[in-house]
Amino acid sequence: MKRIVWILVISAAISINIVGQDDEARRATGLPMKIGEGISGNTMNVSGKITLETSAKLPRVPVIKVTVLVAGVPANEAVANDTGFYLVRSVPRDNASIVVEVDGAEVIRQPITGSVMGSPRYDFTIPWPRPSSAKPGVVSASQPFSRTPKNEELFQKAVAAMKAQDSEKAVGFFNELLEHEPKDFVAWTELGTLYFKNNALDNAEACYFKAIELKKDYFIALLNLGRLYVNRRQFDNAILVLSNAVVSEPDSAEGHHLLGESYLEMKKGSLAVIQLNEAIRLAPLEMADLHLRLAALYDAGGMKPKAAAEYKSFLEKRPDHADRVRLEAYIKANPPK
């Protein structure tokens, strides 16, 4: 996850970043816009590039949609162009999160750290096609729920309705299933995720609670409930839930990432660093932008050689990054020890 906090040192650096990034977004997306358009005290643009990492040539370019949510409600969205660049215009700075969907499947959801000026850029590298274990709503084979044939038919109908984006039908099928089998923690979780995607957050929370009550270590319910609390900025609750999630699934880079971000919001930097580093260790390419997050923390704390080391690690993974010259200058001025 890329952050631009590290450049918020002097006003001149901020101005350079705003102009440079807006100009880059205009050229990359091909969209007409004035330099600084959409930027005010309360709003910002969010831009970046989505790279699909694949070992084979894709038969077609997938549709990549980027949505910015504010307090869980869509504020604005954009579709990336054929080279993966996107630009979401004029969205509020506070309580925002970014959601990336590829061919209708959600692959990324994470909070946006607000800044007082400028427009942040978020670049993501996504393995494609996604491993089945990474798809939202897919149940781990190690945690199945045994259903009767009739209930399994209802479950599959609900899933099909979700894929068809027919939320009303999907809710109906899930509710009918849960009337027959109220202990189906997987169905409760899927119903919660359906409510979550439709911004019915209270209903989603209740469904996740029920799933966790039935199976306290069910990772998908724990992770999604943690996401919900992050979106609501209830970071104390997020820490509690996500701490259990990473115990249930220690190899989840996403779980460690969200937990680290929650610790940061609660001003627990030392704990945040542990979790962010673990996320990087588990997914070094997908989580490469977290090096920038760590660098910003070290820079703010006056530990510039450590910040430079993070920038160096980042550039090793993203050698063609737009801010390479700026980062290399920082590394040269503050050589890592």
C-alpha positions as CSV (number, residue, x, y, z in Angstrom):
1,M,0.0,0.0,0.0
2,K,1.6,3.2,-1.1
3,R,1.6,6.2,1.3
4,I,2.8,9.7,0.6
5,V,3.3,10.8,4.2
6,W,7.0,10.8,3.7
7,I,6.9,13.8,1.5
8,L,4.8,15.9,3.9
9,V,7.9,17.6,5.3
10,I,7.9,21.0,3.7
11,S,5.2,22.7,1.7
12,A,7.3,22.9,-1.5
13,A,7.6,19.1,-1.6
14,I,3.8,18.8,-1.3
15,S,3.2,21.1,-4.2
16,I,5.7,19.2,-6.4
17,N,3.9,16.0,-5.6
18,I,0.4,17.3,-6.3
19,V,1.4,18.8,-9.7
20,G,3.5,15.8,-10.8
21,Q,1.0,13.2,-9.8
22,D,-2.0,15.0,-11.4
23,D,-0.1,15.4,-14.6
24,E,0.9,11.8,-14.6
25,A,-2.7,10.7,-13.9
26,R,-3.9,12.8,-16.8
27,R,-1.4,11.4,-19.2
28,A,-1.7,7.8,-18.1
29,T,-5.5,7.7,-18.1
30,G,-6.0,9.9,-21.1
31,L,-8.7,11.8,-19.2
32,P,-9.0,15.5,-19.7
33,M,-8.3,17.3,-16.4
34,K,-6.6,20.4,-15.1
35,I,-3.6,20.2,-12.8
36,G,-5.0,20.2,-9.3
37,E,-8.6,19.5,-10.4
38,G,-10.7,17.8,-7.8
39,I,-8.3,18.8,-5.0
40,S,-9.6,21.0,-2.2
41,G,-9.3,21.2,1.6
42,N,-11.9,18.4,1.9
43,T,-11.5,16.4,-1.3
44,M,-8.8,14.6,-3.2
45,N,-8.3,12.4,-6.3
46,V,-7.1,8.9,-5.9
47,S,-5.1,7.4,-8.8
48,G,-2.7,4.6,-9.5
49,K,-2.0,1.5,-11.6
50,I,-3.3,-2.0,-11.2
51,T,-0.9,-4.7,-12.6
52,L,-2.2,-8.2,-13.2
53,E,0.6,-10.7,-12.7
54,T,0.1,-13.7,-14.9
55,S,2.2,-16.4,-16.4
56,A,0.1,-16.8,-19.5
57,K,-1.3,-14.4,-22.1
58,L,-4.9,-13.4,-21.1
59,P,-7.5,-14.0,-23.8
60,R,-8.9,-10.5,-23.1
61,V,-8.2,-7.6,-20.8
62,P,-10.3,-8.0,-17.6
63,V,-12.5,-5.2,-16.4
64,I,-10.9,-3.5,-13.4
65,K,-13.1,-1.3,-11.3
66,V,-11.9,0.9,-8.5
67,T,-14.3,2.3,-5.9
68,V,-13.6,4.7,-3.1
69,L,-15.9,4.1,-0.1
70,V,-16.6,6.8,2.6
71,A,-18.0,5.4,5.8
72,G,-18.7,2.2,3.9
73,V,-20.8,4.0,1.2
74,P,-19.5,4.4,-2.4
75,A,-18.4,8.0,-3.0
76,N,-17.1,7.6,-6.6
77,E,-15.6,5.0,-8.9
78,A,-13.6,4.5,-12.1
79,V,-12.7,1.8,-14.5
80,A,-9.0,1.3,-15.2
81,N,-7.8,1.7,-18.8
82,D,-6.1,-1.1,-20.8
83,T,-2.8,-0.3,-19.2
84,G,-4.2,-0.6,-15.7
85,F,-4.2,3.1,-14.8
86,Y,-7.2,4.6,-12.9
87,L,-8.4,7.9,-11.6
88,V,-11.1,8.3,-9.0
89,R,-12.0,12.0,-8.8
90,S,-13.1,14.3,-6.0
91,V,-13.6,12.0,-3.0
92,P,-13.6,13.0,0.7
93,R,-10.3,12.8,2.6
94,D,-11.6,11.2,5.8
95,N,-12.9,7.8,6.7
96,A,-12.3,6.4,3.2
97,S,-11.2,3.1,1.8
98,I,-10.4,1.7,-1.6
99,V,-12.0,-1.4,-3.2
100,V,-10.6,-3.0,-6.4
101,E,-12.7,-5.5,-8.4
102,V,-11.5,-7.6,-11.3
103,D,-14.3,-9.0,-13.5
104,G,-16.7,-8.4,-10.7
105,A,-14.6,-10.2,-8.0
106,E,-13.4,-8.1,-5.1
107,V,-9.6,-8.6,-4.8
108,I,-8.5,-5.7,-2.6
109,R,-10.2,-3.7,0.2
110,Q,-8.1,-1.4,2.4
111,P,-8.3,1.9,4.2
112,I,-7.0,5.1,2.8
113,T,-4.9,7.1,5.2
114,G,-6.1,10.7,4.9
115,S,-3.7,13.5,4.2
116,V,-4.3,17.3,4.6
117,M,-3.2,18.0,1.1
118,G,-2.4,16.3,-2.2
119,S,-3.8,13.3,-3.9
120,P,-2.6,9.8,-2.9
121,R,-1.6,7.2,-5.4
122,Y,-2.2,3.5,-4.8
123,D,-0.5,0.9,-7.1
124,F,-1.3,-2.8,-6.7
125,T,0.1,-6.0,-8.2
126,I,-2.4,-8.8,-8.2
127,P,-1.7,-12.4,-9.1
128,W,-4.2,-13.4,-11.8
129,P,-6.2,-15.6,-12.0
130,R,-6.5,-15.4,-8.3
131,P,-5.9,-18.6,-6.3
132,S,-9.2,-20.1,-5.1
133,S,-8.2,-19.5,-1.5
134,A,-7.9,-15.8,-2.2
135,K,-11.4,-15.3,-3.7
136,P,-13.9,-13.4,-1.5
137,G,-16.5,-15.8,-0.1
138,V,-14.7,-19.0,-0.9
139,V,-14.7,-21.5,2.0
140,S,-11.5,-23.1,3.0
141,A,-11.5,-26.9,2.4
142,S,-10.3,-27.3,5.9
143,Q,-13.5,-25.8,7.3
144,P,-16.4,-27.2,5.4
145,F,-20.0,-27.3,6.7
146,S,-21.9,-30.4,5.9
147,R,-25.4,-29.7,4.5
148,T,-28.3,-31.7,3.4
149,P,-28.8,-31.9,-0.4
150,K,-31.7,-29.4,-0.2
151,N,-29.7,-27.0,1.9
152,E,-26.7,-27.3,-0.4
153,E,-29.0,-26.5,-3.3
154,L,-30.2,-23.3,-1.5
155,F,-26.6,-22.4,-0.8
156,Q,-25.5,-22.7,-4.4
157,K,-28.6,-20.7,-5.6
158,A,-27.6,-18.0,-3.1
159,V,-24.0,-17.9,-4.4
160,A,-25.3,-17.8,-8.0
161,A,-27.5,-14.9,-7.2
162,M,-24.6,-13.1,-5.6
163,K,-22.5,-13.6,-8.7
164,A,-25.4,-12.2,-10.8
165,Q,-25.5,-9.2,-8.4
166,D,-29.1,-10.0,-7.5
167,S,-28.8,-9.2,-3.8
168,E,-32.5,-9.6,-3.0
169,K,-32.6,-13.1,-4.3
170,A,-29.4,-14.0,-2.6
171,V,-30.6,-12.8,0.8
172,G,-33.8,-14.7,0.3
173,F,-32.0,-18.0,-0.4
174,F,-29.6,-17.5,2.5
175,N,-32.4,-16.7,4.9
176,E,-34.4,-19.8,3.7
177,L,-31.3,-21.9,4.2
178,L,-30.7,-20.6,7.7
179,E,-34.2,-21.2,8.7
180,H,-33.6,-24.9,8.0
181,E,-30.0,-24.9,9.4
182,P,-29.3,-22.0,11.8
183,K,-25.8,-23.5,12.7
184,D,-24.4,-23.0,9.2
185,F,-21.6,-20.6,10.0
186,V,-20.5,-20.5,6.4
187,A,-23.9,-19.3,5.3
188,W,-24.0,-16.7,8.1
189,T,-20.6,-15.4,6.9
190,E,-21.7,-15.2,3.2
191,L,-24.9,-13.4,4.2
192,G,-22.8,-11.0,6.2
193,T,-20.5,-10.4,3.3
194,L,-23.5,-9.7,1.1
195,Y,-24.8,-7.1,3.5
196,F,-21.3,-5.7,3.8
197,K,-21.0,-5.2,0.0
198,N,-24.4,-3.5,0.1
199,N,-23.4,-1.2,2.9
200,A,-25.9,-2.7,5.4
201,L,-23.1,-2.7,8.0
202,D,-25.3,-3.4,11.1
203,N,-26.7,-6.4,9.5
204,A,-23.3,-7.6,8.3
205,E,-21.9,-7.2,11.8
206,A,-24.8,-9.3,13.3
207,C,-24.2,-12.1,10.7
208,Y,-20.4,-12.2,11.4
209,F,-21.1,-12.3,15.1
210,K,-23.4,-15.3,14.6
211,A,-20.8,-17.1,12.5
212,I,-18.1,-16.5,15.1
213,E,-20.4,-17.6,17.9
214,L,-20.9,-20.9,16.0
215,K,-17.2,-21.3,15.1
216,K,-14.9,-18.9,17.0
217,D,-11.9,-19.5,14.8
218,Y,-13.6,-19.2,11.4
219,F,-11.1,-17.0,9.6
220,I,-13.2,-15.5,6.8
221,A,-15.8,-14.2,9.4
222,L,-13.1,-12.8,11.6
223,L,-11.2,-11.1,8.7
224,N,-14.4,-9.6,7.2
225,L,-15.6,-8.4,10.6
226,G,-12.2,-6.8,11.1
227,R,-12.5,-5.1,7.7
228,L,-15.9,-3.8,8.8
229,Y,-14.5,-2.2,11.9
230,V,-11.6,-0.7,10.0
231,N,-14.2,0.9,7.6
232,R,-16.1,2.2,10.6
233,R,-12.8,3.4,12.1
234,Q,-13.5,1.4,15.2
235,F,-9.9,0.4,15.5
236,D,-10.0,-1.0,19.0
237,N,-12.6,-3.5,17.9
238,A,-10.7,-4.2,14.7
239,I,-7.5,-5.1,16.7
240,L,-9.5,-7.5,18.9
241,V,-11.0,-9.3,16.0
242,L,-8.0,-9.3,13.7
243,S,-5.7,-10.5,16.4
244,N,-7.9,-13.6,16.5
245,A,-8.0,-13.8,12.7
246,V,-4.2,-14.0,12.4
247,V,-4.1,-16.7,15.1
248,S,-6.6,-18.7,13.1
249,E,-4.8,-18.1,9.8
250,P,-1.1,-17.1,10.5
251,D,-0.2,-17.1,6.8
252,S,-2.8,-14.4,5.9
253,A,-0.8,-11.3,4.7
254,E,-4.0,-9.4,4.5
255,G,-4.9,-10.1,8.1
256,H,-1.5,-8.9,9.3
257,H,-1.7,-5.9,7.1
258,L,-5.1,-4.8,8.4
259,L,-4.0,-5.5,12.0
260,G,-0.9,-3.4,11.5
261,E,-3.0,-0.5,10.1
262,S,-5.3,-0.7,13.1
263,Y,-2.4,-0.6,15.5
264,L,-1.1,2.5,13.7
265,E,-4.5,4.3,14.0
266,M,-4.4,3.5,17.8
267,K,-0.9,5.1,18.0
268,K,0.8,1.7,18.7
269,G,3.6,2.0,16.3
270,S,5.9,-0.7,17.6
271,L,3.1,-3.3,17.3
272,A,2.2,-2.0,13.9
273,V,5.7,-2.5,12.6
274,I,5.7,-6.1,13.6
275,Q,2.4,-6.8,11.7
276,L,3.4,-4.8,8.6
277,N,6.7,-6.6,8.4
278,E,5.0,-10.0,8.7
279,A,2.6,-9.0,5.9
280,I,5.6,-8.2,3.7
281,R,7.3,-11.4,4.6
282,L,4.2,-13.5,3.6
283,A,3.5,-11.6,0.4
284,P,6.6,-9.7,-0.6
285,L,5.3,-8.5,-4.0
286,E,1.7,-7.9,-3.2
287,M,2.6,-6.0,0.0
288,A,5.6,-4.2,-1.4
289,D,3.9,-0.8,-0.9
290,L,4.0,-1.4,2.9
291,H,7.8,-0.6,2.7
292,L,6.6,3.0,1.9
293,R,4.3,2.9,5.0
294,L,7.2,1.8,7.2
295,A,9.5,4.3,5.7
296,A,7.0,7.1,6.5
297,L,6.9,5.9,10.1
298,Y,10.7,5.8,10.4
299,D,11.1,9.2,8.7
300,A,8.6,10.8,11.1
301,G,10.5,9.3,14.0
302,G,13.8,10.8,12.8
303,M,15.2,7.3,11.9
304,K,16.1,8.3,8.4
305,P,18.6,5.4,7.7
306,K,15.9,2.9,8.5
307,A,13.5,4.8,6.3
308,A,16.1,4.7,3.5
309,A,16.4,1.0,3.9
310,E,12.7,0.6,3.4
311,Y,12.8,2.7,0.3
312,K,15.7,0.6,-1.0
313,S,13.7,-2.6,-0.4
314,F,10.7,-1.1,-2.1
315,L,12.7,-0.1,-5.2
316,E,14.1,-3.5,-5.5
317,K,10.5,-4.8,-6.0
318,R,9.2,-1.8,-7.9
319,P,12.2,-0.6,-10.0
320,D,9.9,1.3,-12.5
321,H,8.1,3.3,-9.8
322,A,7.2,6.9,-10.7
323,D,8.9,8.3,-7.6
324,R,12.2,6.4,-8.2
325,V,14.4,9.5,-8.6
326,R,13.0,11.1,-5.4
327,L,13.4,7.9,-3.4
328,E,17.0,7.4,-4.7
329,A,17.8,10.9,-3.6
330,Y,16.5,10.2,-0.1
331,I,18.5,6.9,0.1
332,K,21.7,8.7,-1.1
333,A,21.2,11.5,1.5
334,N,20.5,9.0,4.3
335,P,22.5,5.8,3.5
336,P,21.1,2.7,5.3
337,K,23.3,1.3,8.0
